[in-house]
Amino acid sequence: MSKKRRKRRKTSNLRGMACIAMVVGILLISLTLQIREIKAKNADYQTQADNLEKQIRDEKERTEEIEALEDYVESKEYVEELARDKLGLVYEDEILFKPED
């Protein structure tokens, strides 16, 4: 082989390797950018998940409070309290003291 051919072959190999290196570099840069974007979305989703879990806990507490109130409203205690406060009813053996006007 002549020197020109070897030089051309070396030059074309270098150009090919340079092109491959550029393509690999571009791919690495684009992958890095996508990784950052995915991490940011993941952080947003985690925040949303935490907020939803808090809402679920709050609603469960609220449900328990409502159930407790429901039980109280159905009890004899509530009926007696309501009769005393709203209707002014008393037991037969009770003595009421009224303040002077």
C-alpha positions, 0 to 999 in steps of 0.5 A, a space after each residue: 500500500 502506498 503512503 497516501 492510502 494509509 494516510 487516507 485510511 487513518 484520516 477516515 478512521 479518525 473522522 469516523 471515530 470523531 463522529 461516533 464520539 460526537 454521537 455518544 456525547 450528544 446521547 449522554 447529554 440528552 440522557 442526562 437532561 431526561 434524567 433531571 426531568 424525570 427526577 423533578 417529576 418524581 419529586 412532584 409526584 411524591 409531594 402529591 402522594 404525601 398530600 393525598 395520604 394526609 387527606 386520607 388520614 384527615 378524612 378517616 379522622 373526620 369519619 370517626 368523629 362523625 360516627 362518634 357523634 352519630 352514636 352520641 345523638 342516638 344515646 339516651 344521654 343526648 336526649 336528656 341533654 336536649 330535653 333539659 337545654 331546649 325544653 327545660 325539662 327536669 326529673 321529678 326529684 330535682 330542685 331548680 334554683 333560678 337566679 334573681 332578676 
